[in-house]
């Protein structure tokens, strides 16, 4: 199974990628550094084109409620 791991360059994403690939899946990392921005949707269609599944393990580096809500609401819309 081909799995698109959104946020795959982060701490959790790297573990998800390693484990999925260890189990025989074709897990591919997607993040802003690879041209996929969930906040704007840039690159998302191409990233998901051949994927059988997508895992969103993105994160935001804030402990404040409002910025976190804005981030996750914006990315969930994409």
GROMACS elastic network, one bead per residue, 0.5 to 0.9 nm:
[ bonds ]
;  ai    aj funct       b0    kb
    1    24     6  0.80734   500
    1    25     6  0.51045   500
    1    26     6  0.59763   500
    1    27     6  0.79952   500
    1    51     6  0.78872   500
    1    52     6  0.61227   500
    1    53     6  0.77230   500
    2    25     6  0.61243   500
    2    27     6  0.57456   500
    2    28     6  0.75189   500
    2    50     6  0.72739   500
    2    51     6  0.50736   500
    2    52     6  0.53069   500
    2    53     6  0.67051   500
    2    54     6  0.86792   500
    3    17     6  0.88126   500
    3    20     6  0.81686   500
    3    25     6  0.71360   500
    3    26     6  0.60755   500
    3    28     6  0.61521   500
    3    29     6  0.86305   500
    3    48     6  0.86949   500
    3    50     6  0.87789   500
    3    51     6  0.54641   500
    3    52     6  0.59786   500
    3    54     6  0.55469   500
    3    55     6  0.72390   500
    4     8     6  0.84028   500
    4    26     6  0.86001   500
    4    27     6  0.59874   500
    4    28     6  0.51440   500
    4    29     6  0.62743   500
    4    30     6  0.67814   500
    4    47     6  0.69434   500
    4    48     6  0.64689   500
    4    50     6  0.87141   500
    4    51     6  0.58436   500
    4    52     6  0.79361   500
    4    53     6  0.63213   500
    4    55     6  0.62590   500
    4    56     6  0.84195   500
    5     8     6  0.51005   500
    5     9     6  0.88357   500
    5    13     6  0.67855   500
    5    16     6  0.77228   500
    5    17     6  0.70359   500
    5    27     6  0.66578   500
    5    28     6  0.58830   500
    5    30     6  0.58579   500
    5    31     6  0.83585   500
    5    53     6  0.86352   500
    5    54     6  0.59027   500
    5    56     6  0.61700   500
    5    57     6  0.70901   500
    6     9     6  0.83799   500
    6    13     6  0.75593   500
    6    28     6  0.85951   500
    6    29     6  0.63706   500
    6    31     6  0.59104   500
    6    36     6  0.81636   500
    6    38     6  0.82927   500
    6    47     6  0.88504   500
    6    54     6  0.71164   500
    6    55     6  0.59495   500
    6    57     6  0.59254   500
    6    58     6  0.63362   500
    7    10     6  0.58345   500
    7    11     6  0.88756   500
    7    12     6  0.81620   500
    7    13     6  0.56569   500
    7    14     6  0.86038   500
    7    29     6  0.69767   500
    7    30     6  0.59154   500
    7    32     6  0.79801   500
    7    55     6  0.84943   500
    7    56     6  0.64511   500
    7    57     6  0.52031   500
    7    59     6  0.75163   500
    8    11     6  0.80314   500
    8    12     6  0.74665   500
    8    14     6  0.55903   500
    8    15     6  0.85038   500
    8    16     6  0.75895   500
    8    17     6  0.67900   500
    8    28     6  0.76077   500
    8    30     6  0.55347   500
    8    31     6  0.61967   500
    8    55     6  0.89693   500
    8    56     6  0.84579   500
    8    57     6  0.70623   500
    8    58     6  0.78010   500
    9    12     6  0.81869   500
    9    13     6  0.57084   500
    9    14     6  0.58288   500
    9    29     6  0.64950   500
    9    30     6  0.72456   500
    9    31     6  0.63637   500
    9    32     6  0.89176   500
    9    33     6  0.81136   500
    9    34     6  0.89800   500
   10    14     6  0.60188   500
   10    15     6  0.87268   500
   10    31     6  0.85071   500
   10    57     6  0.81293   500
   10    58     6  0.75742   500
   10    59     6  0.82188   500
   11    14     6  0.56010   500
   11    15     6  0.68485   500
   12    15     6  0.53090   500
   12    16     6  0.62806   500
   12    17     6  0.87146   500
   12    57     6  0.66912   500
   12    58     6  0.84311   500
   13    17     6  0.60721   500
   13    18     6  0.85455   500
   13    29     6  0.76778   500
   13    56     6  0.85766   500
   13    57     6  0.59144   500
   13    58     6  0.77601   500
   14    17     6  0.51064   500
   14    18     6  0.61391   500
   14    19     6  0.86013   500
   14    29     6  0.81645   500
   15    18     6  0.51319   500
   15    19     6  0.61079   500
   15    20     6  0.84988   500
   16    19     6  0.52471   500
   16    20     6  0.60027   500
   16    21     6  0.84526   500
   16    27     6  0.85037   500
   16    55     6  0.88757   500
   16    57     6  0.85423   500
   17    20     6  0.52537   500
   17    21     6  0.60344   500
   17    22     6  0.83810   500
   17    26     6  0.87746   500
   17    27     6  0.56861   500
   17    28     6  0.70867   500
   17    29     6  0.70900   500
   18    21     6  0.53151   500
   18    22     6  0.59871   500
   18    23     6  0.86567   500
   18    27     6  0.81908   500
   19    23     6  0.62414   500
   19    24     6  0.88334   500
   19    25     6  0.88548   500
   20    23     6  0.51731   500
   20    24     6  0.66223   500
   20    25     6  0.54295   500
   20    26     6  0.73235   500
   20    27     6  0.61104   500
   21    24     6  0.50938   500
   21    26     6  0.58292   500
   21    27     6  0.58212   500
   21    28     6  0.89596   500
   22    25     6  0.72946   500
   24    27     6  0.88881   500
   28    47     6  0.88612   500
   28    51     6  0.89300   500
   29    34     6  0.81170   500
   30    33     6  0.78806   500
   30    34     6  0.58976   500
   30    35     6  0.75302   500
   30    36     6  0.60318   500
   30    37     6  0.87648   500
   30    44     6  0.86834   500
   30    47     6  0.69716   500
   31    34     6  0.52485   500
   31    35     6  0.64337   500
   31    36     6  0.50588   500
   31    37     6  0.65352   500
   31    38     6  0.81911   500
   31    58     6  0.84192   500
   32    38     6  0.79298   500
   32    42     6  0.89823   500
   32    43     6  0.89873   500
   33    36     6  0.72884   500
   33    37     6  0.85945   500
   34    37     6  0.87561   500
   34    43     6  0.88221   500
   35    42     6  0.71929   500
   35    43     6  0.58569   500
   35    44     6  0.85168   500
   36    40     6  0.87599   500
   36    41     6  0.71542   500
   36    42     6  0.55953   500
   36    44     6  0.55756   500
   36    46     6  0.87694   500
   36    47     6  0.72698   500
   37    40     6  0.56951   500
   37    41     6  0.55294   500
   37    42     6  0.51782   500
   37    43     6  0.66036   500
   37    44     6  0.70342   500
   37    75     6  0.85437   500
   38    42     6  0.68995   500
   38    43     6  0.83799   500
   38    44     6  0.69732   500
   38    58     6  0.88351   500
   38    74     6  0.77161   500
   38    76     6  0.80051   500
   38    77     6  0.87494   500
   38    78     6  0.63925   500
   39    42     6  0.80589   500
   39    71     6  0.70569   500
   39    72     6  0.84489   500
   39    73     6  0.88782   500
   39    74     6  0.54770   500
   39    76     6  0.84007   500
   39    77     6  0.84705   500
   39    78     6  0.73241   500
   40    43     6  0.89114   500
   40    44     6  0.89362   500
   40    74     6  0.78539   500
   40    75     6  0.76196   500
   40    78     6  0.74342   500
   41    44     6  0.53953   500
   41    45     6  0.78142   500
   41    75     6  0.78464   500
   41    77     6  0.88431   500
   41    78     6  0.56221   500
   42    45     6  0.78427   500
   42    46     6  0.89914   500
   43    46     6  0.55903   500
   43    47     6  0.62331   500
   43    48     6  0.88778   500
   44    48     6  0.62193   500
   44    49     6  0.85038   500
   44    78     6  0.81103   500
   45    48     6  0.53500   500
   45    49     6  0.59907   500
   46    49     6  0.50993   500
   46    50     6  0.81180   500
   47    50     6  0.75631   500
   47    51     6  0.76132   500
   48    51     6  0.50986   500
   48    52     6  0.81949   500
   48    53     6  0.81811   500
   48    54     6  0.73100   500
   49    52     6  0.87761   500
   51    54     6  0.68182   500
   58    72     6  0.88794   500
   59    68     6  0.88449   500
   59    71     6  0.87210   500
   59    72     6  0.83942   500
   60    63     6  0.86624   500
   60    67     6  0.84742   500
   60    68     6  0.64100   500
   60    71     6  0.70596   500
   60    72     6  0.82048   500
   61    68     6  0.81299   500
   62    65     6  0.80041   500
   62    67     6  0.70894   500
   62    68     6  0.65169   500
   63    67     6  0.84021   500
   63    68     6  0.74201   500
   64    67     6  0.60601   500
   64    68     6  0.63929   500
   64    69     6  0.87835   500
   65    68     6  0.52995   500
   65    69     6  0.60874   500
   65    70     6  0.86778   500
   66    69     6  0.50955   500
   66    70     6  0.61544   500
   66    71     6  0.86186   500
   67    70     6  0.51126   500
   67    71     6  0.61793   500
   67    72     6  0.87359   500
   68    71     6  0.51467   500
   68    72     6  0.62246   500
   68    73     6  0.84213   500
   69    72     6  0.53298   500
   69    73     6  0.58416   500
   69    74     6  0.83236   500
   70    73     6  0.52596   500
   70    74     6  0.59981   500
   70    75     6  0.85601   500
   71    74     6  0.53030   500
   71    75     6  0.61906   500
   71    76     6  0.85362   500
   72    75     6  0.51635   500
   72    76     6  0.58950   500
   72    77     6  0.85893   500
   73    76     6  0.52214   500
   73    77     6  0.64134   500
   74    77     6  0.54270   500
   74    78     6  0.70811   500
   75    78     6  0.54960   500
